[in-house]
Amino acid sequence: MSGGGDRDVWVLLRAGDGGLSAADKGLLREGRRLADKLGGALAAVIPGGEIVDAETAIGAAGGDSFFPAGGGDHPERCAAVLASLVQRHLPRLFLALADAFGADVMPRLAAAAQLPLVTNCVDIEASEEIIFTKAVQGGRLHAAITAPGGGPGLATLDPHHLPEGDAPSAARRAERCEVASDGEPIDTRLDIVSRVKAAPASVDIGEAEFVVAIGSGVAAKENIATYARFAEAMGAALGGSRPAVDSGALPHARQIGQTGKSLTARLAILCGISGSDYFTAGIQKVGTKIAVNTDRDAPIFKSADLAIVADADELIPRLTERLARRAKEGGA
Ligand SMILES: Cc1cc2nc3c(=O)[nH]c(=O)nc-3n(C[C@H](O)[C@H](O)[C@H](O)COP(=O)(O)OP(=O)(O)OC[C@H]3O[C@@H](n4cnc5c(N)ncnc54)[C@H](O)[C@@H]3O)c2cc1C
C-alpha cells in the first residue's frame, strides 16, 4: 500500500461540494512535484467525507492513494485524527492550502503531533533538506526556513503560488486506503453551533468561486448597481480591472491583476475589459472565462473560453432578469 513512508508527501483535501477545486488540483500537482523529487508517493487525506469518484479525480490530478479520514469538519477532532495518522505513517511532508480550513486545522495538528509547521509558503524545495519559502514584511522579503530533524514537516501553501497544470491523465487511478472513522473520542473546547455561507459580496475576490469582473468599458459609477445585481443573481463576487478601481467604482481590494488579486474562481465573467497582460496575470487560474466585449478584436478574447461580442450594458441586465425569473420559478 502506498501513502506512508519517510519520502512520501501528503496533502490535505476538504470534501466540499463533491469535486476537486482548482486550488485542490494545484495542491496535488505541487505534492506530486515534491514526491517525485523525494522519490516517494503522494497521498491525499480527506477528513470528514468523500470526494465524488475520488479514485479517478485524485489519480488524474497526480495522487497515488488517498485516506478518507474521520473527524468531520470539527477542527479539533480533525486534527486529532490527522495526528494519529501522521504519527503512524510518518510522511516526509504534509501540505494543506493556506485557506480557512488549512489555517484552522494545521496549527492544531502541529500542536497535537508536536511537529514543525510553516504557514503561507510561496515555494517549497526538497533536496538534502526541505526549504520552505514564505513572504514576510508585507511581501517585500522572502524568508527561507528549514525545520530541524528529518520530518514530518507541515506546511500550508498560498493558493496563488501553486503550479499551473498539465491536462489531467484520465487513465490514472488512486488507491483507497481504509482508516478508522473517528478515532478515540476527545474533549473539545469548541462547539460549532452553525455554519453560515458568507454572502459572495463579502468573500475575498481571490477566493470567490464565481466572479463578475468589470473594466473601464462599463465601470462608470452609475453603472455599478447593474453589475452588482448581476453578481448577486449569479452568487458571484464583483471585481474589476485597475481603471475600474482608479475611477472609484470599486475598492482596491476588488482589483484583479498583477498589482491586484489573482482569481481562483471556477467561473469568471469579464465585462468591458480589453485584456492587458497586467489584467490577465490575475485570471490564469480561473476554470472557465467568459468575456463580453463590443470589440471583436479585443485581446481578452484570446484568454477567454467563451467570447461574446456584445454591449455588456445591454446584455447583463437581460441576463439578470432571466436569472431572477428562473429563481422565482424555482430554477425550472
Ligand atoms: C505597472 C502597472 C501595473 C498595472 N496593474 C494592473 C492590474 O493589476 N490590473 C489591471 O486591470 N490593470 C493594470 N494595469 C493597467 C493595464 O495596463 C490596463 O490599462 C488595464 O488593465 C485596462 O483596463 P480595462 O481593460 O478595464 O480598460 P481598457 O483597456 O480601456 O478596455 C476597455 C474595454 O471595454 C470594451 N468596451 C467598451 N464599452 C463596452 C461595452 N458597453 N460592453 C462591452 N465592452 C465594452 C472596449 O472594447 C475595451 O476592450 C497596470 C498598468 C501598469 C503600468
Ligand as a Chemical Component Dictionary entry (heavy atoms), coordinates in Angstrom:
data_LIG
# 
_chem_comp.id                   LIG 
_chem_comp.type                 NON-POLYMER 
_chem_comp.pdbx_formal_charge   0 
_chem_comp.three_letter_code    LIG 
# 
loop_
_chem_comp_atom.comp_id 
_chem_comp_atom.atom_id 
_chem_comp_atom.alt_atom_id 
_chem_comp_atom.type_symbol 
_chem_comp_atom.charge 
_chem_comp_atom.model_Cartn_x 
_chem_comp_atom.model_Cartn_y 
_chem_comp_atom.model_Cartn_z 
_chem_comp_atom.pdbx_ordinal 
LIG C1  C1  C 0 2.748   48.856 -13.565 1  
LIG C2  C2  C 0 1.334   48.641 -13.994 2  
LIG C3  C3  C 0 0.547   47.756 -13.271 3  
LIG C4  C4  C 0 -0.777  47.517 -13.667 4  
LIG N1  N1  N 0 -1.532  46.641 -12.956 5  
LIG C5  C5  C 0 -2.789  46.358 -13.375 6  
LIG C6  C6  C 0 -3.595  45.392 -12.684 7  
LIG O1  O1  O 0 -3.200  44.797 -11.689 8  
LIG N2  N2  N 0 -4.841  45.148 -13.153 9  
LIG C7  C7  C 0 -5.362  45.785 -14.263 10 
LIG O2  O2  O 0 -6.506  45.513 -14.637 11 
LIG N3  N3  N 0 -4.595  46.703 -14.913 12 
LIG C8  C8  C 0 -3.353  47.012 -14.505 13 
LIG N4  N4  N 0 -2.635  47.951 -15.174 14 
LIG C9  C9  C 0 -3.303  48.707 -16.253 15 
LIG C10 C10 C 0 -3.331  47.940 -17.573 16 
LIG O3  O3  O 0 -2.169  48.234 -18.304 17 
LIG C11 C11 C 0 -4.554  48.350 -18.438 18 
LIG O4  O4  O 0 -4.528  49.747 -18.633 19 
LIG C12 C12 C 0 -5.880  47.975 -17.823 20 
LIG O5  O5  O 0 -5.890  46.606 -17.453 21 
LIG C13 C13 C 0 -7.007  48.220 -18.806 22 
LIG O6  O6  O 0 -8.219  48.081 -18.149 23 
LIG P1  P1  P 0 -9.571  47.806 -18.929 24 
LIG O7  O7  O 0 -9.449  46.582 -19.724 25 
LIG O8  O8  O 0 -10.665 47.886 -17.910 26 
LIG O9  O9  O 0 -9.713  49.120 -19.837 27 
LIG P2  P2  P 0 -9.490  49.337 -21.387 28 
LIG O10 O10 O 0 -8.183  48.852 -21.827 29 
LIG O11 O11 O 0 -9.827  50.774 -21.622 30 
LIG O12 O12 O 0 -10.588 48.429 -22.092 31 
LIG C14 C14 C 0 -11.958 48.667 -22.069 32 
LIG C15 C15 C 0 -12.628 47.618 -22.947 33 
LIG O13 O13 O 0 -14.025 47.729 -22.822 34 
LIG C16 C16 C 0 -14.623 47.468 -24.088 35 
LIG N5  N5  N 0 -15.958 48.084 -24.038 36 
LIG C17 C17 C 0 -16.281 49.413 -24.064 37 
LIG N6  N6  N 0 -17.612 49.559 -23.896 38 
LIG C18 C18 C 0 -18.135 48.311 -23.760 39 
LIG C19 C19 C 0 -19.456 47.803 -23.558 40 
LIG N7  N7  N 0 -20.514 48.621 -23.435 41 
LIG N8  N8  N 0 -19.628 46.468 -23.489 42 
LIG C20 C20 C 0 -18.576 45.612 -23.616 43 
LIG N9  N9  N 0 -17.317 46.037 -23.807 44 
LIG C21 C21 C 0 -17.087 47.361 -23.870 45 
LIG C22 C22 C 0 -13.658 48.064 -25.083 46 
LIG O14 O14 O 0 -13.831 47.480 -26.359 47 
LIG C23 C23 C 0 -12.312 47.733 -24.441 48 
LIG O15 O15 O 0 -11.837 46.487 -24.919 49 
LIG C24 C24 C 0 -1.315  48.197 -14.799 50 
LIG C25 C25 C 0 -0.506  49.071 -15.517 51 
LIG C26 C26 C 0 0.797   49.296 -15.131 52 
LIG C27 C27 C 0 1.648   50.234 -15.941 53 
# 
loop_
_chem_comp_bond.comp_id 
_chem_comp_bond.atom_id_1 
_chem_comp_bond.atom_id_2 
_chem_comp_bond.value_order 
_chem_comp_bond.pdbx_ordinal 
LIG C1  C2  SING 1  
LIG C2  C3  SING 2  
LIG C2  C26 DOUB 3  
LIG C3  C4  DOUB 4  
LIG C4  N1  SING 5  
LIG C4  C24 SING 6  
LIG N1  C5  DOUB 7  
LIG C5  C6  SING 8  
LIG C5  C8  SING 9  
LIG C6  O1  DOUB 10 
LIG C6  N2  SING 11 
LIG N2  C7  SING 12 
LIG C7  O2  DOUB 13 
LIG C7  N3  SING 14 
LIG N3  C8  DOUB 15 
LIG C8  N4  SING 16 
LIG N4  C9  SING 17 
LIG N4  C24 SING 18 
LIG C9  C10 SING 19 
LIG C10 O3  SING 20 
LIG C10 C11 SING 21 
LIG C11 O4  SING 22 
LIG C11 C12 SING 23 
LIG C12 O5  SING 24 
LIG C12 C13 SING 25 
LIG C13 O6  SING 26 
LIG O6  P1  SING 27 
LIG P1  O7  DOUB 28 
LIG P1  O8  SING 29 
LIG P1  O9  SING 30 
LIG O9  P2  SING 31 
LIG P2  O10 DOUB 32 
LIG P2  O11 SING 33 
LIG P2  O12 SING 34 
LIG O12 C14 SING 35 
LIG C14 C15 SING 36 
LIG C15 O13 SING 37 
LIG C15 C23 SING 38 
LIG O13 C16 SING 39 
LIG C16 N5  SING 40 
LIG C16 C22 SING 41 
LIG N5  C17 SING 42 
LIG N5  C21 SING 43 
LIG C17 N6  DOUB 44 
LIG N6  C18 SING 45 
LIG C18 C19 SING 46 
LIG C18 C21 DOUB 47 
LIG C19 N7  SING 48 
LIG C19 N8  DOUB 49 
LIG N8  C20 SING 50 
LIG C20 N9  DOUB 51 
LIG N9  C21 SING 52 
LIG C22 O14 SING 53 
LIG C22 C23 SING 54 
LIG C23 O15 SING 55 
LIG C24 C25 DOUB 56 
LIG C25 C26 SING 57 
LIG C26 C27 SING 58 
# 
